[in-house]
Amino acid sequence: MHAYPLTQEQRHAFHEDGWVHLPAFLTEAELRPLEALYMQFLRRELPVAGRDYCDMTGEYTRRPEDFAILNVMLPRRYHPPLQDNPYERRAAAVAQQLIGGELGLDYDQLVAKPPHKPDAVFHWHQDLGYWPKTPDPRTATFWLALDETDHDNGCLQFVDGSHREARLRGHVPLRGDRTQNHTLVAEVDPARDRIRPARLQRGDVTVHHERTLHGSGGNRSARWRRGYVLAFRSLDTIARERALGFTHSHNDPPDLLARIVTEGHQQ
Ligand SMILES: O=C(O)CCC(=O)C(=O)O
């Protein structure tokens, strides 16, 4: 496996902006076998339990064939041969360069927008708005592009520097409450916030912090927009989450998830 040594500028960008774009993170030869498994998950040939296959637009009532954002949580748990793949290994080494210390892979996730899904909107949020608040903020969340991404197919967008704000922004459930839908929405002001899109080539990644505001628009193109997420956090953070019963599965108890958003509002 080839190493991916970061430049001083890349490390600086991560800490200053709350995210960084790392080009050519995986080779085509490394991407292909991962892509094959990815598509098996999307076609549900590799099954996952309950809501770990869901539509991230937040509508629990949609039938899978109508999903706008196909979301698979914890694929490496459901298909252990994914574990220790080249992406995981390279990302672990880069997370070490960015945030250091005793780190673990907290969760993995597949987030795909099929072609012609203008409502495949991933609402603005800070990841910590979805997670229990833990004392160690170190987080490096990787988003690997399996397709070229741009405005038309709903690329990720970040608010530069938002991870340095003293308070987490308020997060409100998109519909009803957390027992009825998963999606949270944070406030973003385009006049004040510095929004920057992440236009990626296939094989590029972005890496972001747990407090960096981000979201993405719908897919108005005839192309897919497929992302593969890996989040590295401190072993202490992961142990604290698990002690609460929080595993990043969308099958975690709804009352636990509802308590987290309530805490988010109080910050
Ligand atoms: O795929 C997207 O558009 C959003 C993904 C995301 O929110 C994340 O990786 O934290």
The ligand as a MOL file (V3000), in Angstrom:
LIG
                    3D

  0  0  0     0  0            999 V3000
M  V30 BEGIN CTAB
M  V30 COUNTS 10 9 0 0 0
M  V30 BEGIN ATOM
M  V30 1 O -22.9970 12.6880 1.3180 0
M  V30 2 C -23.4170 13.7830 1.6880 0
M  V30 3 O -23.8580 14.6240 0.9180 0
M  V30 4 C -23.3400 14.1220 3.1600 0
M  V30 5 C -22.4390 13.1980 3.9330 0
M  V30 6 C -22.2040 13.6280 5.3440 0
M  V30 7 O -22.9530 14.3790 5.8950 0
M  V30 8 C -21.0480 13.1240 6.0740 0
M  V30 9 O -20.2790 12.3480 5.5360 0
M  V30 10 O -20.8590 13.5310 7.2420 0
M  V30 END ATOM
M  V30 BEGIN BOND
M  V30 1 2 1 2
M  V30 2 1 2 3
M  V30 3 1 2 4
M  V30 4 1 4 5
M  V30 5 1 5 6
M  V30 6 2 6 7
M  V30 7 1 6 8
M  V30 8 2 8 9
M  V30 9 1 8 10
M  V30 END BOND
M  V30 END CTAB
M  END
